[in-house]
Amino acid sequence: MKKIFILLLITVLALVFDGTLAKDIFDYRIESFTDWVLVIMIIAILLSISWANSAKDD
């Protein structure tokens, strides 16, 4: 959970320091197959980080 918080914090800081980055992120449209693959990969990375950090029953 700590890694996701740090990732989100870095993203927010990047948005604060670079307004054009904010425009690019918030105006992004998923129009092609590669865009969908990119979104699925980002979700998979975030899920794998949270799954690896979750408590495990041995």
FILODO-527267 format. One record per atom (N, C-alpha, C, CB): chain; x, y, z. Coordinates in Angstrom, 2 decimals. Glycine has a CB too. Example, Ala and Ser with C-alpha at 12.3 -4.5 7.8 and 13.67 -1.06 7.14 Angstrom:
REM FILODO-527267
atom chaine:A | c1:13.19 | c2:-5.69 | c3:7.80 .
atom chaine:A | c1:12.30 | c2:-4.50 | c3:7.80 .
atom chaine:A | c1:13.20 | c2:-3.30 | c3:7.80 .
atom chaine:A | c1:11.31 | c2:-4.47 | c3:9.05 .
atom chaine:A | c1:12.85 | c2:-2.25 | c3:7.08 .
atom chaine:A | c1:13.67 | c2:-1.06 | c3:7.14 .
atom chaine:A | c1:12.90 | c2:0.03 | c3:7.87 .
atom chaine:A | c1:14.08 | c2:-0.60 | c3:5.72 .
//
This chain:
REM FILODO-527267
atom chaine:A | c1:0.83 | c2:-1.19 | c3:0.00 .
atom chaine:A | c1:0.00 | c2:0.00 | c3:0.00 .
atom chaine:A | c1:0.88 | c2:1.26 | c3:0.00 .
atom chaine:A | c1:-0.94 | c2:-0.01 | c3:1.21 .
atom chaine:A | c1:2.02 | c2:1.14 | c3:0.64 .
atom chaine:A | c1:2.92 | c2:2.27 | c3:0.72 .
atom chaine:A | c1:3.46 | c2:2.64 | c3:-0.67 .
atom chaine:A | c1:4.08 | c2:1.97 | c3:1.67 .
atom chaine:A | c1:3.72 | c2:1.62 | c3:-1.51 .
atom chaine:A | c1:4.23 | c2:1.88 | c3:-2.84 .
atom chaine:A | c1:3.19 | c2:2.59 | c3:-3.71 .
atom chaine:A | c1:4.67 | c2:0.57 | c3:-3.50 .
atom chaine:A | c1:1.94 | c2:2.19 | c3:-3.58 .
atom chaine:A | c1:0.88 | c2:2.85 | c3:-4.35 .
atom chaine:A | c1:0.73 | c2:4.30 | c3:-3.90 .
atom chaine:A | c1:-0.46 | c2:2.10 | c3:-4.20 .
atom chaine:A | c1:0.81 | c2:4.54 | c3:-2.60 .
atom chaine:A | c1:0.73 | c2:5.91 | c3:-2.08 .
atom chaine:A | c1:1.87 | c2:6.76 | c3:-2.63 .
atom chaine:A | c1:0.75 | c2:5.91 | c3:-0.54 .
atom chaine:A | c1:3.07 | c2:6.20 | c3:-2.66 .
atom chaine:A | c1:4.23 | c2:6.94 | c3:-3.18 .
atom chaine:A | c1:4.05 | c2:7.21 | c3:-4.68 .
atom chaine:A | c1:5.53 | c2:6.15 | c3:-2.93 .
atom chaine:A | c1:3.55 | c2:6.22 | c3:-5.41 .
atom chaine:A | c1:3.30 | c2:6.40 | c3:-6.84 .
atom chaine:A | c1:2.28 | c2:7.51 | c3:-7.09 .
atom chaine:A | c1:2.81 | c2:5.08 | c3:-7.46 .
atom chaine:A | c1:1.21 | c2:7.52 | c3:-6.32 .
atom chaine:A | c1:0.20 | c2:8.57 | c3:-6.46 .
atom chaine:A | c1:0.75 | c2:9.93 | c3:-6.05 .
atom chaine:A | c1:-1.03 | c2:8.23 | c3:-5.62 .
atom chaine:A | c1:1.58 | c2:9.97 | c3:-5.03 .
atom chaine:A | c1:2.18 | c2:11.22 | c3:-4.58 .
atom chaine:A | c1:3.10 | c2:11.79 | c3:-5.66 .
atom chaine:A | c1:2.97 | c2:11.01 | c3:-3.28 .
atom chaine:A | c1:3.89 | c2:10.94 | c3:-6.29 .
atom chaine:A | c1:4.77 | c2:11.40 | c3:-7.37 .
atom chaine:A | c1:3.95 | c2:11.92 | c3:-8.54 .
atom chaine:A | c1:5.70 | c2:10.27 | c3:-7.84 .
atom chaine:A | c1:2.85 | c2:11.25 | c3:-8.85 .
atom chaine:A | c1:1.99 | c2:11.70 | c3:-9.94 .
atom chaine:A | c1:1.38 | c2:13.06 | c3:-9.64 .
atom chaine:A | c1:0.88 | c2:10.68 | c3:-10.19 .
atom chaine:A | c1:0.91 | c2:13.25 | c3:-8.42 .
atom chaine:A | c1:0.33 | c2:14.55 | c3:-8.04 .
atom chaine:A | c1:1.38 | c2:15.64 | c3:-8.09 .
atom chaine:A | c1:-0.28 | c2:14.47 | c3:-6.63 .
atom chaine:A | c1:2.58 | c2:15.35 | c3:-7.63 .
atom chaine:A | c1:3.65 | c2:16.34 | c3:-7.69 .
atom chaine:A | c1:4.01 | c2:16.69 | c3:-9.12 .
atom chaine:A | c1:4.89 | c2:15.84 | c3:-6.95 .
atom chaine:A | c1:4.01 | c2:15.70 | c3:-10.00 .
atom chaine:A | c1:4.29 | c2:15.97 | c3:-11.41 .
atom chaine:A | c1:3.19 | c2:16.84 | c3:-12.01 .
atom chaine:A | c1:4.42 | c2:14.64 | c3:-12.21 .
atom chaine:A | c1:1.96 | c2:16.60 | c3:-11.62 .
atom chaine:A | c1:0.85 | c2:17.43 | c3:-12.11 .
atom chaine:A | c1:0.96 | c2:18.86 | c3:-11.62 .
atom chaine:A | c1:-0.49 | c2:16.83 | c3:-11.69 .
atom chaine:A | c1:1.40 | c2:19.03 | c3:-10.38 .
atom chaine:A | c1:1.53 | c2:20.37 | c3:-9.82 .
atom chaine:A | c1:2.63 | c2:21.15 | c3:-10.54 .
atom chaine:A | c1:1.83 | c2:20.30 | c3:-8.31 .
atom chaine:A | c1:3.75 | c2:20.49 | c3:-10.82 .
atom chaine:A | c1:4.88 | c2:21.20 | c3:-11.42 .
atom chaine:A | c1:4.79 | c2:21.36 | c3:-12.93 .
atom chaine:A | c1:6.14 | c2:20.48 | c3:-11.09 .
atom chaine:A | c1:3.97 | c2:20.55 | c3:-13.58 .
atom chaine:A | c1:3.91 | c2:20.61 | c3:-15.04 .
atom chaine:A | c1:2.46 | c2:20.62 | c3:-15.51 .
atom chaine:A | c1:4.67 | c2:19.42 | c3:-15.67 .
atom chaine:A | c1:1.95 | c2:21.78 | c3:-15.84 .
atom chaine:A | c1:0.56 | c2:21.92 | c3:-16.26 .
atom chaine:A | c1:0.26 | c2:21.22 | c3:-17.57 .
atom chaine:A | c1:0.21 | c2:23.35 | c3:-16.38 .
atom chaine:A | c1:1.24 | c2:21.15 | c3:-18.47 .
atom chaine:A | c1:0.99 | c2:20.47 | c3:-19.74 .
atom chaine:A | c1:0.81 | c2:18.98 | c3:-19.54 .
atom chaine:A | c1:2.12 | c2:20.73 | c3:-20.72 .
atom chaine:A | c1:1.49 | c2:18.42 | c3:-18.54 .
atom chaine:A | c1:1.29 | c2:17.01 | c3:-18.23 .
atom chaine:A | c1:-0.14 | c2:16.78 | c3:-17.78 .
atom chaine:A | c1:2.29 | c2:16.55 | c3:-17.14 .
atom chaine:A | c1:-0.68 | c2:17.68 | c3:-16.99 .
atom chaine:A | c1:-2.06 | c2:17.55 | c3:-16.54 .
atom chaine:A | c1:-3.01 | c2:17.60 | c3:-17.72 .
atom chaine:A | c1:-2.41 | c2:18.67 | c3:-15.53 .
atom chaine:A | c1:-2.75 | c2:18.48 | c3:-18.67 .
atom chaine:A | c1:-3.62 | c2:18.56 | c3:-19.85 .
atom chaine:A | c1:-3.54 | c2:17.27 | c3:-20.66 .
atom chaine:A | c1:-3.22 | c2:19.77 | c3:-20.73 .
atom chaine:A | c1:-2.35 | c2:16.72 | c3:-20.82 .
atom chaine:A | c1:-2.19 | c2:15.48 | c3:-21.57 .
atom chaine:A | c1:-2.89 | c2:14.31 | c3:-20.89 .
atom chaine:A | c1:-0.72 | c2:15.16 | c3:-21.75 .
atom chaine:A | c1:-2.80 | c2:14.23 | c3:-19.57 .
atom chaine:A | c1:-3.41 | c2:13.12 | c3:-18.85 .
atom chaine:A | c1:-4.92 | c2:13.23 | c3:-18.87 .
atom chaine:A | c1:-2.90 | c2:13.07 | c3:-17.40 .
atom chaine:A | c1:-5.47 | c2:14.40 | c3:-18.60 .
atom chaine:A | c1:-6.92 | c2:14.53 | c3:-18.47 .
atom chaine:A | c1:-7.62 | c2:14.63 | c3:-19.82 .
atom chaine:A | c1:-7.24 | c2:15.73 | c3:-17.63 .
atom chaine:A | c1:-6.90 | c2:14.90 | c3:-20.89 .
atom chaine:A | c1:-7.50 | c2:14.94 | c3:-22.22 .
atom chaine:A | c1:-7.25 | c2:13.65 | c3:-23.00 .
atom chaine:A | c1:-6.97 | c2:16.13 | c3:-23.00 .
atom chaine:A | c1:-6.71 | c2:12.66 | c3:-22.34 .
atom chaine:A | c1:-6.36 | c2:11.41 | c3:-23.00 .
atom chaine:A | c1:-7.63 | c2:10.63 | c3:-23.36 .
atom chaine:A | c1:-5.44 | c2:10.55 | c3:-22.11 .
atom chaine:A | c1:-7.71 | c2:10.17 | c3:-24.59 .
atom chaine:A | c1:-8.85 | c2:9.38 | c3:-25.05 .
atom chaine:A | c1:-8.36 | c2:8.01 | c3:-25.49 .
atom chaine:A | c1:-9.59 | c2:10.10 | c3:-26.21 .
atom chaine:A | c1:-9.10 | c2:6.99 | c3:-25.12 .
atom chaine:A | c1:-8.77 | c2:5.63 | c3:-25.50 .
atom chaine:A | c1:-9.47 | c2:5.36 | c3:-26.83 .
atom chaine:A | c1:-9.19 | c2:4.59 | c3:-24.40 .
atom chaine:A | c1:-8.68 | c2:5.40 | c3:-27.90 .
atom chaine:A | c1:-9.27 | c2:5.27 | c3:-29.23 .
atom chaine:A | c1:-8.75 | c2:4.08 | c3:-30.02 .
atom chaine:A | c1:-9.02 | c2:6.52 | c3:-30.00 .
atom chaine:A | c1:-7.60 | c2:3.55 | c3:-29.68 .
atom chaine:A | c1:-7.04 | c2:2.47 | c3:-30.48 .
atom chaine:A | c1:-6.75 | c2:1.24 | c3:-29.60 .
atom chaine:A | c1:-5.76 | c2:2.93 | c3:-31.18 .
atom chaine:A | c1:-6.38 | c2:0.18 | c3:-30.25 .
atom chaine:A | c1:-6.06 | c2:-1.06 | c3:-29.55 .
atom chaine:A | c1:-4.87 | c2:-0.88 | c3:-28.62 .
atom chaine:A | c1:-5.78 | c2:-2.18 | c3:-30.55 .
atom chaine:A | c1:-3.85 | c2:-0.15 | c3:-29.07 .
atom chaine:A | c1:-2.67 | c2:0.04 | c3:-28.24 .
atom chaine:A | c1:-2.99 | c2:0.87 | c3:-27.00 .
atom chaine:A | c1:-1.55 | c2:0.72 | c3:-29.04 .
atom chaine:A | c1:-3.93 | c2:1.80 | c3:-27.12 .
atom chaine:A | c1:-4.35 | c2:2.56 | c3:-25.94 .
atom chaine:A | c1:-5.01 | c2:1.65 | c3:-24.91 .
atom chaine:A | c1:-5.32 | c2:3.69 | c3:-26.34 .
atom chaine:A | c1:-5.85 | c2:0.72 | c3:-25.39 .
atom chaine:A | c1:-6.50 | c2:-0.23 | c3:-24.48 .
atom chaine:A | c1:-5.47 | c2:-1.13 | c3:-23.82 .
atom chaine:A | c1:-7.54 | c2:-1.07 | c3:-25.24 .
atom chaine:A | c1:-4.47 | c2:-1.57 | c3:-24.58 .
atom chaine:A | c1:-3.42 | c2:-2.42 | c3:-24.02 .
atom chaine:A | c1:-2.65 | c2:-1.67 | c3:-22.95 .
atom chaine:A | c1:-2.46 | c2:-2.91 | c3:-25.12 .
atom chaine:A | c1:-2.37 | c2:-0.40 | c3:-23.18 .
atom chaine:A | c1:-1.67 | c2:0.42 | c3:-22.19 .
atom chaine:A | c1:-2.48 | c2:0.56 | c3:-20.90 .
atom chaine:A | c1:-1.36 | c2:1.80 | c3:-22.77 .
atom chaine:A | c1:-3.77 | c2:0.80 | c3:-21.02 .
atom chaine:A | c1:-4.62 | c2:0.92 | c3:-19.83 .
atom chaine:A | c1:-4.67 | c2:-0.40 | c3:-19.07 .
atom chaine:A | c1:-6.05 | c2:1.36 | c3:-20.24 .
atom chaine:A | c1:-4.80 | c2:-1.50 | c3:-19.79 .
atom chaine:A | c1:-4.84 | c2:-2.82 | c3:-19.14 .
atom chaine:A | c1:-3.51 | c2:-3.11 | c3:-18.44 .
atom chaine:A | c1:-5.15 | c2:-3.92 | c3:-20.16 .
atom chaine:A | c1:-2.40 | c2:-2.74 | c3:-19.06 .
atom chaine:A | c1:-1.09 | c2:-2.96 | c3:-18.43 .
atom chaine:A | c1:-0.93 | c2:-2.13 | c3:-17.15 .
atom chaine:A | c1:0.03 | c2:-2.61 | c3:-19.41 .
atom chaine:A | c1:-1.39 | c2:-0.89 | c3:-17.18 .
atom chaine:A | c1:-1.30 | c2:-0.03 | c3:-15.98 .
atom chaine:A | c1:-2.14 | c2:-0.62 | c3:-14.85 .
atom chaine:A | c1:-1.77 | c2:1.41 | c3:-16.30 .
atom chaine:A | c1:-3.35 | c2:-1.07 | c3:-15.16 .
atom chaine:A | c1:-4.21 | c2:-1.67 | c3:-14.14 .
atom chaine:A | c1:-3.57 | c2:-2.96 | c3:-13.61 .
atom chaine:A | c1:-5.62 | c2:-1.97 | c3:-14.72 .
atom chaine:A | c1:-2.98 | c2:-3.76 | c3:-14.49 .
atom chaine:A | c1:-2.34 | c2:-5.00 | c3:-14.06 .
atom chaine:A | c1:-1.15 | c2:-4.72 | c3:-13.15 .
atom chaine:A | c1:-1.89 | c2:-5.81 | c3:-15.27 .
atom chaine:A | c1:-0.37 | c2:-3.69 | c3:-13.46 .
atom chaine:A | c1:0.77 | c2:-3.33 | c3:-12.61 .
atom chaine:A | c1:0.30 | c2:-2.89 | c3:-11.23 .
atom chaine:A | c1:1.60 | c2:-2.21 | c3:-13.27 .
atom chaine:A | c1:-0.72 | c2:-2.04 | c3:-11.19 .
atom chaine:A | c1:-1.24 | c2:-1.58 | c3:-9.89 .
atom chaine:A | c1:-1.82 | c2:-2.73 | c3:-9.08 .
atom chaine:A | c1:-2.30 | c2:-0.50 | c3:-10.09 .
atom chaine:A | c1:-2.54 | c2:-3.64 | c3:-9.74 .
atom chaine:A | c1:-3.09 | c2:-4.80 | c3:-9.04 .
atom chaine:A | c1:-2.00 | c2:-5.73 | c3:-8.53 .
atom chaine:A | c1:-4.03 | c2:-5.57 | c3:-9.94 .
atom chaine:A | c1:-0.95 | c2:-5.92 | c3:-9.31 .
atom chaine:A | c1:0.13 | c2:-6.80 | c3:-8.87 .
atom chaine:A | c1:0.90 | c2:-6.20 | c3:-7.70 .
atom chaine:A | c1:1.08 | c2:-7.09 | c3:-10.02 .
atom chaine:A | c1:1.06 | c2:-4.88 | c3:-7.69 .
atom chaine:A | c1:1.72 | c2:-4.23 | c3:-6.56 .
atom chaine:A | c1:0.87 | c2:-4.40 | c3:-5.30 .
atom chaine:A | c1:1.96 | c2:-2.73 | c3:-6.85 .
atom chaine:A | c1:-0.42 | c2:-4.17 | c3:-5.41 .
atom chaine:A | c1:-1.28 | c2:-4.30 | c3:-4.23 .
atom chaine:A | c1:-1.39 | c2:-5.75 | c3:-3.77 .
atom chaine:A | c1:-2.67 | c2:-3.72 | c3:-4.52 .
atom chaine:A | c1:-1.40 | c2:-6.70 | c3:-4.73 .
atom chaine:A | c1:-1.49 | c2:-8.11 | c3:-4.38 .
atom chaine:A | c1:-0.21 | c2:-8.57 | c3:-3.67 .
atom chaine:A | c1:-1.74 | c2:-8.96 | c3:-5.63 .
atom chaine:A | c1:0.93 | c2:-8.09 | c3:-4.13 .
atom chaine:A | c1:2.21 | c2:-8.49 | c3:-3.50 .
atom chaine:A | c1:2.33 | c2:-7.90 | c3:-2.11 .
atom chaine:A | c1:3.40 | c2:-8.04 | c3:-4.36 .
atom chaine:A | c1:1.71 | c2:-6.76 | c3:-1.86 .
atom chaine:A | c1:1.80 | c2:-6.12 | c3:-0.55 .
atom chaine:A | c1:0.72 | c2:-6.61 | c3:0.41 .
atom chaine:A | c1:1.70 | c2:-4.62 | c3:-0.69 .
atom chaine:A | c1:-0.25 | c2:-7.38 | c3:-0.06 .
atom chaine:A | c1:-1.31 | c2:-7.84 | c3:0.82 .
atom chaine:A | c1:-0.79 | c2:-8.91 | c3:1.77 .
atom chaine:A | c1:-2.48 | c2:-8.37 | c3:0.02 .
atom chaine:A | c1:-1.48 | c2:-9.05 | c3:2.87 .
atom chaine:A | c1:-1.08 | c2:-10.05 | c3:3.86 .
atom chaine:A | c1:-1.31 | c2:-11.45 | c3:3.31 .
atom chaine:A | c1:-1.87 | c2:-9.85 | c3:5.19 .
atom chaine:A | c1:-0.37 | c2:-12.34 | c3:3.58 .
atom chaine:A | c1:-0.47 | c2:-13.71 | c3:3.08 .
atom chaine:A | c1:-0.67 | c2:-14.66 | c3:4.24 .
atom chaine:A | c1:0.78 | c2:-14.10 | c3:2.27 .
atom chaine:A | c1:-1.57 | c2:-15.64 | c3:4.05 .
atom chaine:A | c1:-1.79 | c2:-16.70 | c3:5.07 .
atom chaine:A | c1:-0.92 | c2:-17.89 | c3:4.73 .
atom chaine:A | c1:-3.30 | c2:-17.12 | c3:5.15 .
atom chaine:A | c1:-0.05 | c2:-18.27 | c3:5.64 .
atom chaine:A | c1:0.82 | c2:-19.42 | c3:5.42 .
atom chaine:A | c1:0.26 | c2:-20.64 | c3:6.11 .
atom chaine:A | c1:2.24 | c2:-19.14 | c3:5.90 .
//
